[in-house]
Amino acid sequence: MTKYDQKYSYLEKPNESEIPTELQKEFDATINSQIEQQGFFNHLFKILPLNAQQYKGFLNLKESLFNSETCYLSNVDKEMMGLVVSSTNSCNYCLTTHGDVLRGLTKNPAWVDQLTYNYRSTNLTEKQRALCDYAYRATRNVAELTPEEVDKLRSVGFNDHEILEAAFVVGFFNYTNRWVSTIGAIPNPGHYSHNR
């Protein structure tokens, strides 16, 4: 069983005795898998069990948006949008962890770094540029969105299933940026050099 013996945020450490056994087994499996695959774990997995049922709901939502067998957009596109959102929101934790994920998916750390600093100066396809522009506008000026945002995505070849998924993904990353920043989550130092 995972020991919650260190604080990785402003919050108190989870109490193992408050976590349902079945959920703890699932949380343990995820942490063990991360350590096996990359040699370290994402600190959120030792922060969020503080509210175990809500954490499970978060994991279910994330899985629904990033399951490559049931989704419409590629995980590269979704992580790319996530970096644009996180950069716009100045969310250090999400930039660190999702930059690591995108480096692993693309095998192109220089491109990911450029995207993180300023997506407008990055070499992108027309469709990638449209997704990034949408992610930026929906994060920065959500009150100013119009039907033109959807039309712009359609004009470069996205269908409505893909557009709805893009909206879900941008909303998801804005959601996580807000609460991750609020609780002061500290990224695992392993993320900075991983997949480079």
Accessible surface in RSA format (square Angstrom, percent):
REM  Atomic radii and reference values for relative SASA: ProtOr
REM  Chains: A
REM  Algorithm: Lee & Richards
REM  Probe-radius: 1.40
REM  Slices: 20
REM RES _ NUM      All-atoms   Total-Side   Main-Chain    Non-polar    All polar
REM                ABS   REL    ABS   REL    ABS   REL    ABS   REL    ABS   REL
RES MET A   1   134.37  69.6  69.86  46.2  64.52 153.6  62.58  53.2  71.80  95.1
RES THR A   2    17.02  12.1   6.94   7.0  10.08  24.0  10.40  14.0   6.62  10.0
RES LYS A   3   126.00  61.5 122.48  75.1   3.53   8.4  79.36  71.4  46.64  49.7
RES TYR A   4    11.21   5.2   0.20   0.1  11.01  28.7   1.26   0.9   9.95  12.3
RES ASP A   5   103.72  72.7  79.11  78.7  24.61  58.2  35.25  83.0  68.47  68.3
RES GLN A   6   102.81  57.5  96.84  70.8   5.97  14.2  24.30  51.7  78.51  59.5
RES LYS A   7   107.20  52.3  90.00  55.2  17.20  41.0  53.74  48.4  53.46  56.9
RES TYR A   8    24.06  11.2  20.76  11.8   3.30   8.6   6.74   5.1  17.32  21.3
RES SER A   9    10.89   9.2   2.16   2.9   8.73  20.1   1.51   3.2   9.38  13.1
RES TYR A  10   161.53  75.4 136.75  77.8  24.77  64.5  98.38  73.9  63.15  77.8
RES LEU A  11    65.40  36.4  60.68  43.4   4.73  11.9  63.54  44.6   1.86   5.0
RES GLU A  12   124.41  71.4 110.67  83.7  13.74  32.7  37.82  73.1  86.60  70.7
RES LYS A  13    89.93  43.9  76.81  47.1  13.12  31.2  35.97  32.4  53.95  57.5
RES PRO A  14     6.77   4.9   1.63   1.5   5.14  18.7   1.63   1.3   5.14  31.9
RES ASN A  15    70.17  48.4  64.53  62.4   5.65  13.6  18.75  45.1  51.43  49.7
RES GLU A  16    44.36  25.5  40.50  30.6   3.86   9.2  14.99  29.0  29.37  24.0
RES SER A  17    99.91  84.4  56.83  75.8  43.08  99.2  56.20 119.7  43.71  61.2
RES GLU A  18   120.91  69.4  91.20  69.0  29.72  70.8  43.11  83.4  77.81  63.5
RES ILE A  19    12.63   7.2   1.70   1.3  10.93  26.3   2.36   1.7  10.26  27.9
RES PRO A  20    57.29  41.8  45.09  41.1  12.20  44.3  57.01  47.1   0.27   1.7
RES THR A  21    85.38  60.7  79.53  80.6   5.86  14.0  44.45  59.7  40.94  61.9
RES GLU A  22   121.65  69.8 115.44  87.3   6.20  14.8  64.82 125.4  56.82  46.4
RES LEU A  23    19.62  10.9  19.62  14.0   0.00   0.0  19.62  13.8   0.00   0.0
RES GLN A  24     1.76   1.0   1.76   1.3   0.00   0.0   1.76   3.8   0.00   0.0
RES LYS A  25   122.72  59.9 115.67  71.0   7.05  16.8  74.62  67.2  48.10  51.2
RES GLU A  26    63.17  36.3  56.57  42.8   6.60  15.7  33.32  64.5  29.85  24.4
RES PHE A  27     0.41   0.2   0.12   0.1   0.29   0.8   0.41   0.2   0.00   0.0
RES ASP A  28    22.85  16.0  22.76  22.7   0.08   0.2  13.21  31.1   9.63   9.6
RES ALA A  29    60.64  55.8  50.53  78.0  10.10  23.0  56.42  79.4   4.22  11.2
RES THR A  30    41.02  29.2  36.25  36.7   4.77  11.4  24.52  32.9  16.51  25.0
RES ILE A  31     6.18   3.5   6.18   4.6   0.00   0.0   6.18   4.4   0.00   0.0
RES ASN A  32    88.22  60.8  84.18  81.3   4.04   9.7  23.34  56.2  64.88  62.7
RES SER A  33    45.68  38.6  40.59  54.2   5.08  11.7  28.08  59.8  17.60  24.7
RES GLN A  34    30.62  17.1  29.53  21.6   1.09   2.6  17.18  36.6  13.44  10.2
RES ILE A  35    79.00  45.0  74.02  55.1   4.98  12.0  74.02  53.3   4.98  13.5
RES GLU A  36   155.68  89.4 119.60  90.5  36.08  85.9  45.35  87.7 110.33  90.1
RES GLN A  37   146.43  81.9 108.59  79.4  37.83  90.1  40.36  85.9 106.07  80.4
RES GLN A  38    49.69  27.8  30.83  22.5  18.86  44.9   6.88  14.7  42.80  32.5
RES GLY A  39    59.88  73.8   0.00   N/A  59.88  73.8  28.73  78.8  31.15  69.8
RES PHE A  40    27.26  13.6  22.79  14.1   4.48  11.6  27.26  16.5   0.00   0.0
RES PHE A  41    26.22  13.1  26.22  16.2   0.00   0.0  26.22  15.9   0.00   0.0
RES ASN A  42    24.61  17.0  24.61  23.8   0.00   0.0   2.46   5.9  22.14  21.4
RES HIS A  43    11.81   6.5  11.81   8.2   0.00   0.0   6.66   6.9   5.14   6.0
RES LEU A  44    17.53   9.8  17.53  12.5   0.00   0.0  17.53  12.3   0.00   0.0
RES PHE A  45    26.90  13.5  26.90  16.7   0.00   0.0  26.90  16.3   0.00   0.0
RES LYS A  46    30.76  15.0  28.65  17.6   2.11   5.0   3.83   3.4  26.92  28.7
RES ILE A  47     4.45   2.5   2.15   1.6   2.30   5.5   3.64   2.6   0.80   2.2
RES LEU A  48    26.45  14.7  22.83  16.3   3.62   9.1  24.98  17.5   1.47   4.0
RES PRO A  49     1.16   0.8   0.00   0.0   1.16   4.2   0.00   0.0   1.16   7.2
RES LEU A  50    48.91  27.2  32.69  23.4  16.22  40.8  33.70  23.7  15.21  40.9
RES ASN A  51    82.45  56.9  74.38  71.9   8.07  19.4  23.53  56.6  58.92  56.9
RES ALA A  52    10.74   9.9   4.94   7.6   5.80  13.2   4.94   7.0   5.80  15.4
RES GLN A  53   121.09  67.7 111.05  81.2  10.04  23.9  58.87 125.3  62.22  47.2
RES GLN A  54   127.15  71.1 113.47  82.9  13.68  32.6  53.80 114.5  73.35  55.6
RES TYR A  55     6.14   2.9   1.74   1.0   4.40  11.5   5.33   4.0   0.81   1.0
RES LYS A  56    52.69  25.7  52.69  32.3   0.00   0.0  32.59  29.3  20.10  21.4
RES GLY A  57    37.15  45.8   0.00   N/A  37.15  45.8  30.90  84.8   6.26  14.0
RES PHE A  58    23.35  11.7  18.37  11.4   4.97  12.9  21.27  12.9   2.07   5.9
RES LEU A  59    28.96  16.1  25.05  17.9   3.91   9.8  25.29  17.8   3.67   9.9
RES ASN A  60    77.52  53.5  70.00  67.6   7.52  18.1  26.15  62.9  51.37  49.7
RES LEU A  61    78.08  43.5  72.62  52.0   5.45  13.7  77.37  54.3   0.71   1.9
RES LYS A  62    70.00  34.1  70.00  42.9   0.00   0.0  29.30  26.4  40.70  43.4
RES GLU A  63    99.78  57.3  96.44  73.0   3.34   8.0  46.71  90.3  53.07  43.3
RES SER A  64    65.82  55.6  44.86  59.9  20.97  48.3  47.04 100.2  18.78  26.3
RES LEU A  65    12.27   6.8  12.16   8.7   0.12   0.3  12.27   8.6   0.00   0.0
RES PHE A  66    25.46  12.7  14.68   9.1  10.79  28.1  14.72   8.9  10.74  30.7
RES ASN A  67    41.91  28.9  37.58  36.3   4.33  10.4   5.96  14.4  35.94  34.7
RES SER A  68    88.61  74.9  60.66  80.9  27.96  64.4  32.63  69.5  55.98  78.4
RES GLU A  69   160.63  92.2 123.99  93.8  36.64  87.2  44.91  86.9 115.72  94.5
RES THR A  70    95.25  67.7  69.07  70.0  26.18  62.4  69.52  93.4  25.73  38.9
RES CYS A  71    25.01  18.9   2.52   2.8  22.50  52.9   0.74   1.9  24.28  26.2
RES TYR A  72   120.48  56.2  93.81  53.4  26.67  69.4  63.47  47.7  57.01  70.3
RES LEU A  73    10.89   6.1   2.79   2.0   8.10  20.4   5.40   3.8   5.49  14.8
RES SER A  74    59.16  50.0  44.07  58.8  15.09  34.8  50.41 107.3   8.75  12.3
RES ASN A  75    39.53  27.3  34.72  33.6   4.81  11.6   8.13  19.6  31.41  30.4
RES VAL A  76    40.29  26.5  39.91  36.1   0.37   0.9  39.91  34.7   0.37   1.0
RES ASP A  77    25.74  18.0  25.74  25.6   0.00   0.0   0.00   0.0  25.74  25.7
RES LYS A  78     0.03   0.0   0.03   0.0   0.00   0.0   0.00   0.0   0.03   0.0
RES GLU A  79     6.53   3.8   6.53   4.9   0.00   0.0   0.25   0.5   6.28   5.1
RES MET A  80     0.00   0.0   0.00   0.0   0.00   0.0   0.00   0.0   0.00   0.0
RES MET A  81     0.03   0.0   0.00   0.0   0.03   0.1   0.03   0.0   0.00   0.0
RES GLY A  82     0.00   0.0   0.00   N/A   0.00   0.0   0.00   0.0   0.00   0.0
RES LEU A  83     0.00   0.0   0.00   0.0   0.00   0.0   0.00   0.0   0.00   0.0
RES VAL A  84     2.97   2.0   1.42   1.3   1.56   3.8   2.79   2.4   0.18   0.5
RES VAL A  85     0.08   0.1   0.08   0.1   0.00   0.0   0.08   0.1   0.00   0.0
RES SER A  86     0.00   0.0   0.00   0.0   0.00   0.0   0.00   0.0   0.00   0.0
RES SER A  87    37.43  31.6  24.39  32.5  13.04  30.0   5.50  11.7  31.93  44.7
RES THR A  88    30.79  21.9   6.94   7.0  23.85  56.8  12.36  16.6  18.43  27.9
RES ASN A  89    41.97  28.9  16.50  15.9  25.47  61.3  11.19  26.9  30.78  29.8
RES SER A  90    93.11  78.7  67.89  90.6  25.22  58.1  40.42  86.1  52.69  73.8
RES CYS A  91     1.75   1.3   1.08   1.2   0.67   1.6   0.86   2.2   0.90   1.0
RES ASN A  92    87.65  60.4  81.77  79.0   5.89  14.2  35.38  85.1  52.28  50.5
RES TYR A  93     8.47   4.0   5.36   3.0   3.11   8.1   5.36   4.0   3.11   3.8
RES CYS A  94     3.90   3.0   3.90   4.4   0.00   0.0   0.00   0.0   3.90   4.2
RES LEU A  95    36.12  20.1  31.04  22.2   5.08  12.8  31.27  22.0   4.85  13.0
RES THR A  96    12.99   9.2   3.41   3.5   9.59  22.8   9.36  12.6   3.64   5.5
RES THR A  97     5.52   3.9   5.52   5.6   0.00   0.0   3.47   4.7   2.04   3.1
RES HIS A  98    23.69  12.9  23.69  16.5   0.00   0.0   8.08   8.3  15.61  18.2
RES GLY A  99     2.38   2.9   0.00   N/A   2.38   2.9   2.38   6.5   0.00   0.0
RES ASP A 100     3.87   2.7   3.87   3.9   0.00   0.0   1.56   3.7   2.31   2.3
RES VAL A 101    66.10  43.5  59.21  53.6   6.89  16.6  64.60  56.1   1.50   4.1
RES LEU A 102     0.00   0.0   0.00   0.0   0.00   0.0   0.00   0.0   0.00   0.0
RES ARG A 103    10.24   4.3   9.71   5.0   0.53   1.3   0.00   0.0  10.24   6.2
RES GLY A 104    15.51  19.1   0.00   N/A  15.51  19.1  10.36  28.4   5.15  11.5
RES LEU A 105    81.66  45.5  54.70  39.1  26.96  67.8  57.55  40.4  24.11  64.9
RES THR A 106    37.84  26.9  12.88  13.1  24.97  59.5  19.25  25.9  18.60  28.1
RES LYS A 107   159.91  78.0 132.22  81.1  27.70  65.9 103.42  93.1  56.50  60.2
RES ASN A 108    66.45  45.8  64.56  62.4   1.89   4.6  11.56  27.8  54.89  53.1
RES PRO A 109    40.82  29.7  40.81  37.2   0.01   0.0  40.82  33.7   0.00   0.0
RES ALA A 110    61.67  56.7  54.38  83.9   7.29  16.6  60.25  84.8   1.42   3.8
RES TRP A 111    30.81  12.4  29.33  14.2   1.47   3.5  26.67  14.2   4.14   6.7
RES VAL A 112     0.87   0.6   0.87   0.8   0.00   0.0   0.87   0.8   0.00   0.0
RES ASP A 113    31.85  22.3  31.85  31.7   0.00   0.0   5.60  13.2  26.25  26.2
RES GLN A 114    81.47  45.6  80.03  58.5   1.44   3.4  23.49  50.0  57.98  44.0
RES LEU A 115     1.36   0.8   0.00   0.0   1.36   3.4   0.00   0.0   1.36   3.7
RES THR A 116    26.65  19.0  23.39  23.7   3.26   7.8  20.65  27.7   6.00   9.1
RES TYR A 117   164.06  76.6 135.82  77.3  28.24  73.5 107.61  80.9  56.46  69.6
RES ASN A 118    65.86  45.4  59.45  57.5   6.41  15.4  23.01  55.4  42.85  41.4
RES TYR A 119    12.47   5.8  10.78   6.1   1.69   4.4   6.85   5.1   5.63   6.9
RES ARG A 120   120.85  50.7 102.16  52.1  18.69  44.5  54.28  74.2  66.56  40.3
RES SER A 121    82.76  69.9  48.14  64.2  34.63  79.8  46.85  99.8  35.91  50.3
RES THR A 122     4.10   2.9   0.00   0.0   4.10   9.8   1.03   1.4   3.08   4.7
RES ASN A 123   131.87  90.9 114.66 110.8  17.21  41.4  35.43  85.3  96.44  93.2
RES LEU A 124    24.48  13.6   0.00   0.0  24.48  61.5   2.36   1.7  22.12  59.5
RES THR A 125    80.64  57.4  71.59  72.6   9.04  21.5  76.54 102.8   4.09   6.2
RES GLU A 126   129.20  74.2 112.66  85.2  16.55  39.4  45.99  89.0  83.21  67.9
RES LYS A 127    81.53  39.8  81.31  49.9   0.22   0.5  48.10  43.3  33.44  35.6
RES GLN A 128    34.38  19.2  34.16  25.0   0.22   0.5   5.95  12.7  28.43  21.6
RES ARG A 129    71.58  30.1  71.58  36.5   0.00   0.0  37.05  50.6  34.53  20.9
RES ALA A 130    13.89  12.8   7.23  11.2   6.66  15.1  12.59  17.7   1.30   3.4
RES LEU A 131     1.74   1.0   1.74   1.2   0.00   0.0   1.74   1.2   0.00   0.0
RES CYS A 132     0.00   0.0   0.00   0.0   0.00   0.0   0.00   0.0   0.00   0.0
RES ASP A 133    34.88  24.4  34.70  34.5   0.18   0.4   2.35   5.5  32.53  32.4
RES TYR A 134    21.65  10.1  21.65  12.3   0.00   0.0   9.14   6.9  12.52  15.4
RES ALA A 135     0.00   0.0   0.00   0.0   0.00   0.0   0.00   0.0   0.00   0.0
RES TYR A 136    56.73  26.5  56.73  32.3   0.00   0.0  30.37  22.8  26.36  32.5
RES ARG A 137    62.26  26.1  62.26  31.7   0.00   0.0  33.08  45.2  29.18  17.7
RES ALA A 138    11.13  10.2   4.77   7.4   6.37  14.5   4.77   6.7   6.37  16.9
RES THR A 139    16.74  11.9   0.41   0.4  16.33  38.9   1.23   1.7  15.51  23.4
RES ARG A 140   146.79  61.6 121.16  61.8  25.62  61.0  14.78  20.2 132.00  80.0
RES ASN A 141    57.59  39.7  51.17  49.5   6.41  15.4   8.75  21.1  48.83  47.2
RES VAL A 142    98.85  65.0  89.49  81.0   9.35  22.5  89.49  77.8   9.35  25.4
RES ALA A 143   102.70  94.4  62.05  95.7  40.66  92.5  73.24 103.1  29.46  78.0
RES GLU A 144   124.58  71.5 106.74  80.8  17.84  42.5  46.28  89.5  78.29  63.9
RES LEU A 145    58.80  32.7  34.90  25.0  23.89  60.1  35.13  24.7  23.67  63.7
RES THR A 146    66.93  47.6  55.39  56.2  11.54  27.5  60.42  81.2   6.52   9.9
RES PRO A 147   108.96  79.4 101.43  92.5   7.53  27.4 108.15  89.3   0.81   5.0
RES GLU A 148   107.57  61.8 107.55  81.4   0.02   0.0  30.99  59.9  76.58  62.5
RES GLU A 149    15.71   9.0  14.78  11.2   0.94   2.2   3.57   6.9  12.14   9.9
RES VAL A 150    51.35  33.8  51.35  46.5   0.00   0.0  51.35  44.6   0.00   0.0
RES ASP A 151    72.85  51.0  68.75  68.4   4.10   9.7  26.57  62.5  46.28  46.2
RES LYS A 152    90.68  44.2  87.46  53.7   3.22   7.7  62.20  56.0  28.48  30.3
RES LEU A 153     2.19   1.2   2.19   1.6   0.00   0.0   2.19   1.5   0.00   0.0
RES ARG A 154   114.22  48.0 100.29  51.1  13.93  33.2  40.65  55.6  73.57  44.6
RES SER A 155    92.12  77.8  48.56  64.8  43.57 100.4  48.83 104.0  43.29  60.7
RES VAL A 156    29.34  19.3  14.47  13.1  14.88  35.9  19.66  17.1   9.68  26.3
RES GLY A 157    51.02  62.9   0.00   N/A  51.02  62.9  30.59  83.9  20.43  45.8
RES PHE A 158    10.84   5.4   5.60   3.5   5.24  13.6   5.84   3.5   5.00  14.3
RES ASN A 159    74.72  51.5  67.76  65.5   6.96  16.8  37.84  91.1  36.88  35.6
RES ASP A 160    80.76  56.6  73.49  73.1   7.27  17.2  39.20  92.3  41.56  41.4
RES HIS A 161   109.39  59.8 103.62  72.0   5.77  14.8  64.72  66.7  44.68  52.0
RES GLU A 162    30.51  17.5  30.00  22.7   0.51   1.2   0.72   1.4  29.79  24.3
RES ILE A 163    16.11   9.2  15.20  11.3   0.91   2.2  16.04  11.6   0.06   0.2
RES LEU A 164   101.83  56.7  98.65  70.6   3.18   8.0 101.55  71.3   0.28   0.7
RES GLU A 165    13.04   7.5  11.96   9.0   1.08   2.6   4.65   9.0   8.39   6.9
RES ALA A 166     0.06   0.1   0.06   0.1   0.00   0.0   0.06   0.1   0.00   0.0
RES ALA A 167    38.95  35.8  30.24  46.7   8.71  19.8  30.76  43.3   8.18  21.7
RES PHE A 168   110.36  55.2 102.22  63.3   8.13  21.2 107.14  65.0   3.22   9.2
RES VAL A 169     0.00   0.0   0.00   0.0   0.00   0.0   0.00   0.0   0.00   0.0
RES VAL A 170     4.50   3.0   4.39   4.0   0.10   0.3   4.50   3.9   0.00   0.0
RES GLY A 171    38.65  47.7   0.00   N/A  38.65  47.7  33.49  91.9   5.16  11.6
RES PHE A 172     9.32   4.7   3.61   2.2   5.71  14.9   7.82   4.7   1.50   4.3
RES PHE A 173     0.13   0.1   0.13   0.1   0.00   0.0   0.13   0.1   0.00   0.0
RES ASN A 174    21.18  14.6  21.00  20.3   0.19   0.4  17.60  42.4   3.58   3.5
RES TYR A 175   101.43  47.4  92.55  52.7   8.88  23.1  72.14  54.2  29.28  36.1
RES THR A 176     7.64   5.4   7.64   7.7   0.00   0.0   7.26   9.8   0.38   0.6
RES ASN A 177     2.42   1.7   1.41   1.4   1.01   2.4   1.57   3.8   0.85   0.8
RES ARG A 178   127.21  53.4 122.97  62.7   4.24  10.1  68.83  94.1  58.38  35.4
RES TRP A 179    51.60  20.7  49.72  24.1   1.88   4.4  51.24  27.3   0.35   0.6
RES VAL A 180     2.44   1.6   1.85   1.7   0.59   1.4   1.85   1.6   0.59   1.6
RES SER A 181    63.16  53.4  40.02  53.4  23.14  53.3  40.61  86.5  22.55  31.6
RES THR A 182   102.48  72.9  80.65  81.8  21.83  52.0  66.90  89.9  35.57  53.8
RES ILE A 183    20.62  11.7  19.50  14.5   1.12   2.7  20.62  14.8   0.00   0.0
RES GLY A 184    15.43  19.0   0.00   N/A  15.43  19.0  11.09  30.4   4.33   9.7
RES ALA A 185    12.68  11.7   0.00   0.0  12.68  28.8   0.00   0.0  12.68  33.6
RES ILE A 186    95.08  54.1  94.11  70.1   0.96   2.3  95.08  68.5   0.00   0.0
RES PRO A 187    12.58   9.2   9.79   8.9   2.79  10.1   9.79   8.1   2.79  17.3
RES ASN A 188    16.70  11.5  16.70  16.1   0.00   0.0   0.00   0.0  16.70  16.1
RES PRO A 189    96.69  70.5  89.76  81.8   6.92  25.2  90.07  74.4   6.62  41.1
RES GLY A 190    20.29  25.0   0.00   N/A  20.29  25.0  17.69  48.6   2.60   5.8
RES HIS A 191     7.70   4.2   7.53   5.2   0.18   0.4   7.53   7.8   0.18   0.2
RES TYR A 192   109.41  51.1 101.94  58.0   7.47  19.4  89.39  67.2  20.02  24.7
RES SER A 193    81.61  69.0  69.54  92.8  12.06  27.8  45.23  96.3  36.37  51.0
RES HIS A 194    47.72  26.1  41.28  28.7   6.43  16.5  35.27  36.3  12.45  14.5
RES ASN A 195    53.90  37.2  30.71  29.7  23.19  55.8  13.92  33.5  39.97  38.6
RES ARG A 196   147.25  61.8  84.06  42.9  63.19 150.4  65.48  89.5  81.77  49.6
END  Absolute sums over single chains surface
CHAIN  1 A    10147.4       8256.5       1890.8       5550.8       4596.6
END  Absolute sums over all chains
TOTAL         10147.4       8256.5       1890.8       5550.8       4596.6
